[in-house]
Amino acid sequence: MNYLFGVIGGQQTGPQPTGAETVQRLCDRVASSTLLEDRRDAVRALKSLSKKYRSEVGTKAMDHLIHILQTDSSDTEILGYALDTLYNIVCNDEEEEQDDSEEENQQKQEDDIGVQFTEKFIQEPENITLLLTLLEEFDFHVRWPGVKLLTALLKNQCAQVQGIILVSPMGVSRLMDLLADSREVIRNDGLLLLQQLTKGNAAIQKIVAFENAFERLLDIITEEGSSDGGIVVEDCLLLLLNLLKNNSSNQNFFKEGSYIQRMKPWFEVGDDNSGWSAQKVTNLHLMLQLVRVMVSPVNSPGATASCQKAMFQCGLLQQLCTILMATGVPADILTETINTVSEVIRGSEVNQDYFASVNAPSNPPRPAIVVLLMSMVNERQPFVLRCAVLYCFQCFLYKNHKGQGEIVATLLPSTIDANSISAGQLLCGGLFSADSLSNWCAAVALAHALQDNLTQKEQLLRVQLATSLGKPPVSLLQQCTNILSQGDKLSRRGSRVQTKVGLLMLLCTWICNCPIAVMHFLHNQDNVPFLTGQISENLGEDERLVQGLCALLLGICIYYNDNSLENYTKEKLKQLIEKRIGKENFVEKLGFITKHELYSRAAQKPQPAFSTPEHMMFDHEFTKLVKELEGVITKAVLKSSEEEKKEEEVKKTLEQHDSIVTQYKELIREQDSQINELKEQMASLTTQNEKLQNTVTQQLSQIQQHKDQYNVLKLKLGKDNQQTGNNAEGTHVNGLQSEMLSQLREQIEELRRQNQLLQTQLTEKDNVITSLKAEGIPSGEGSTSNNTEMLKEMELLKAQLQSQTAEISQLQTERQELLKRSETMAAVQVTGEDSGYLEKISELEGRLSTQNAETQKLKGEVKTLLESKESMEKDLASATSSVAILQAEKSKLQQDVQESKKEQDDLLMLLADQDQKILSLKQRLKDLGETIEDEDDLDSKDQFDDDDDDDEEDEGEEDCDE
């Protein structure tokens, strides 16, 4: 202890040990001391020496300190000292400012030392796992230095530490618990730790997001005062940017969690916007960047569109437009707000329509678009602000044909209002002003009003400009070409290459894919000589870009030329190029565009991002146009007239073949539709047949019910007759009745058996019909034989039913005779016997009358059965006719199918002949030196008529001539 006291602060006489010796002795004490107090004092001493003797402590004591973390985890004080010491070893922060170059070099060396010690510490992944375990300790003296140490390790070796934490069980979840710590120091340092942890690692970003990070961070931002908050709000926003930028999964989770709606209160600004603090400007700038991350053009179109929709529905876009039109907003916030609004409305029709309706709070009110364009063409406005306004205008017109039409309409003579300033007037004013940057911005903005919109290109040709008093007005197209061709005026107006580039981009966009505009351009006799003169001259490095654009403009005049002007047809323009410029030289000058450095920069992203005004040369959409046209223009210029004629002939032949194939395809489609209609008719008939079968089945069941009722009544009648036969007075009568009734019963049983047989046959017939429906009317002779058998069965069934009807009629006749005999016998018995038997005879007569009533009832039921039988016969006849109709339809369908197969075989033969002829034509083109590209979109089954023998003979004669 005396030694430690002397090391820490006591005074000793004699030679003082060096720092390295002191560190070594302290390390020995940490390793050898058995008492916890001794080890704690030694570690405290190492901590005090770790900043001054950083290298020595890191080299000699790191292993001992890690061992302390492993073994003395129960003592929070020694853990805190060890963690602080390790932090001092690996940390590269320098408290004092470095003024001299020597001190800067020393700082660089110290940074390298920190990286080396970090690599040594993470050589054992268990060290990071141990550190994550210590962060669960709630004690402030352990958790805080642990957070700082892990943050320093991430700064020095981010990727390696991220990988260890990612595979560590619950590693990220432990770090997320830091945001819930009630101590602000730990929570704030936890934010810094998570910032480092989430840099460039999408897997960790997803885990952090799904650990409810968005909810916690937004709560902290709200608690700290949103945009008026301090540095903590800035740290939260930086962490949110890390989680959302270039991470589509987290962006979708953020949107689905309705967190976009919680961003709206951030942008609520008051009327008094003076005196914004630097921290508020920083916070609001980051908030705007967060909105832009959600709707960035680099995101997938679907995700961007859904976020744009959510921002409009929750009122976020309206809030941003309020800031846009507010006064007193700092310039950098206003610029970033314009860029944010630009991307929120880009490609969204609803948002673009809303932005078009926004008015500035002026008297009289002016549209926001007009106010922004006034800033763009004003050379006194900051450069970044003018770029932002241009980007906003481009996004407003992106895929917005309605907005393009409204802008062009402000230039047309019928819609010009002399009492107000319109967007078209501002663009024209900027296009012909003395400021070259305004010229370029106005030209690009006007080009976006014409992008992919043939109607507006033609409408803009109607625009007339008044040049000076006493002179007739000239068209806008003519004025643009006049400024380009009159070099002396350009010099007086202070125009530079930037103005020429802007006007040439406008003209290329304007006449591209618009033959009418090409005709108007070529109608001016000075335009073509000017272009050829510019291309053929040997100009300086700055003018090479202008030469390339002139070549592109002349190439568009050739490619989209409809040969309506006799002096400037495609062939004459190509001859002019070959005579005055040279085809190879023309192609070389055309290549100057894509080889330019500024072209590559502009092609990267839609937003105009230029360091200086001089670098504003290319527009992003124009780079797409150049990429699309360069190849086709080169091919069109290098082709000779004979090659073009041959290619046109081949195209015409192919078009004829295509038309023939199209006709055959239409014929096949018609046949397919007819077959489908027939199938539908067959299905309808099958359904009707099923309904009829169901009706027959129901009627048969009703007949069976009536028969059962009839049998029951017969049985009752037989019982009554047996009881009557027990009387002695009516023995003879009862004997006759019993005999007749037994005969009737036998006949009824016979009829019942026959009825069951008929039911079995009907069931078999139903099964046959069901199988026919399942198989869908089979074709061939088997189907005919089956139908014939079915008809025979139905005829047999009809005969059996008729036989049954006859038997029932005979039964009724016999029953009536039995009744008559019974009445006669009863009369004889009454006259021959004594009056004593009158009562019994009366009783017998009552029974006979009852029997007669039941007999009448049975007659009515028999009549009903007969009617049911007749109805069933009609249904059977109808079913027979339906089967015949289906058989006829089946035969017709079979015939149609055979004809279709025959026609298809003929078509296959024609296709084979056509393929052979196309191959021969392609071979001829190859022999002539023409490069033939594979056209996968052509139908591989193109067909010819077999009667093209005369065409083949003519082609053979042409081959001989060539």
Summary of the structure (lengths in Angstrom):
residues: 962
radius of gyration: 50.9
end to end distance: 111.5
largest distance: 174.0
contacts: 2947
relative contact order: 0.03
helix: 78%
strand: 1%
